[in-house]
Amino acid sequence: MIKINQKTKASEKSVWKNGTFVQRSCFMKYIYGLTFLVILVLPFSLLLTSGDKIIKRDIDEKRILASRPDFFNTSFNEFSQKYENYLNDKLPFRTVFINNYLWIWETKLSSFVRKNIKGKEDHYFPNKKNSPTVMNYLGLQTISLRKLYEFRTIIAGRQAFWQSYGANYLFLLLPDKTTLYPEFLPGWAQDKYSVIDQLNSMLEDTQINYLNINEVLKENKKLKKPFFNKYFDIDHWNANALDVVYRVLSKKFENNVNFHQVDINKAYTLESIEKSTSISKEIVPWMNLNVSNLRVLKHNYMGVKSPSWASCDIVVNDKLKDGTLLFSTDSYFKYTHQNNFKNAKGKIFPLAHNVHKLIYVHYKEKLSVFKEIAHVEKPSIIIEAVAERTKLNITNRQSPRLLIAGEKILNDSQLIIVPELFVSSSKKKNCLLTPSDNTLKIISKTNDPILHLPTQRTNKKGRFVVMVKMSSTVDTIAVLFYAQGNEKFIGNRLVSQKIKKGLNYLHLPVYAQPDQDIRLRFDPGRKKAIYTIFSMPDTKEMFEEKS
């Protein structure tokens, strides 16, 4: 019995090997145990700390991945199932595995799993990270209502900006190959709710001057001229599309005295040239610009510098004496299927023949550069164009003033806070109101001054926006609380904006239940200070005003 006990005791600290006991390392036991715990806990820990931010690359799964459910707006019975689906789709190790799987097929086995997708009749469609056209077409990344409204308001704001300087404005949305030629997509690619559908829904039937280029090209498909190539540069349309769009724009501005009509055959010619790709050679249409009477003008407008073709180009037409057109666009017009023009940074579109001066910029140009061009060059025609695959990139250049200018044009479910809104009986807390010379001074007694605004009503999609021009004696945060029905003003129903010491423009959009009354509480700051509300100026004065 003693030997057995000793053997048993020895086995607790060692393992039997080749007829004898070998001492087991306690250190290795800890390593094995720790490794197991890390593998078990790490995915969920990453999910809790990083959430959706850990998903750095899109995954092409031909379906919409589950999103994180809102605990407060989801019933208890539904929440557990929806959260389980979310965990299954967003678990970090799963995402890494799928990305690496696709990468191996794509880079090591020469299969276009992600970068390009082969469709019918040897048509290829781009699906790269910077050009996810198939994913966009399938609607795998639905744009939120907040982002869609932001897109529309920014476009309206850009229109308001240029109109305040007396220019005619036109916005173009350019379709991807998937949108224009769905008949060549592979059989599994079924249209759900594409990006262009979502963006079009926000632009049509509004006060925005918008030309639907997708419908223009669809109408011209009967000409049997392809607008996209099979292999070569499938990220962009080709010269046939450039030709159609130029003709449409010429027609659009035929009654504008600052836009001169020209003989198209003298402005440019189209030819077919052979281009090589990694897939095959292809004969593609190409545009040759007639450069006679055209020259590139040196300038000092320093804005977008990368990529080099995106930098500002100014082309002067010595044959004409008047007319200045600003063309704010991207690579669809400035990079592809046209010959280079000496001294120009990008390609030059034939619109240079219709005006004395064509100013060619990227749509992501700084607002300060646009203001300088507006003052110095005084363009009378503005055309802005963005490609469907860029989605919301144009909203990267935004400011509260631009958003407010857009809201004024759209005039949809909004309230501008002005001094006249408040009277002596207005409901307030922790502050004193002092009206004076078209201003309202708010002297806060505590760190929580409160103003109750008149009850409003959300639009059919549940949106309402509050705007105000206000100064502050300190850096702080302005907060707008909202409530509907029997709801109270609580922390998860608010929208805020940082404000700095001095003059500020605030744009505070609310998204709640549609077509219902909404109560609003405005806290001008979170510090004991003096806040002053001003009347809202007109658009040009607002943009010219220094902060």
PyMOL commands that set and color helices and strands:
alter all, ss='L'
color gray80, all
select helices_A, chain A and resi 2-11+26-54+71-73+76-90+92-108+120-122+133-138+145-163+177-180+182-184+195-203+213-223+239-252+264-267+308-310+331-334+350-353+367-376+388-390+393-396+400-410+419-421+539-544
alter helices_A, ss='H'
color red, helices_A
select strands_A, chain A and resi 14-17+20-23+116-118+124-128+131-132+168-174+210-212+268-276+281-289+294-297+313-317+324-329+357-362+381-387+414-417+428-429+431-436+439-444+450-457+463-472+476-483+494-499+502-511+517-523+530-534
alter strands_A, ss='S'
color yellow, strands_A
deselect
rebuild
show_as cartoon
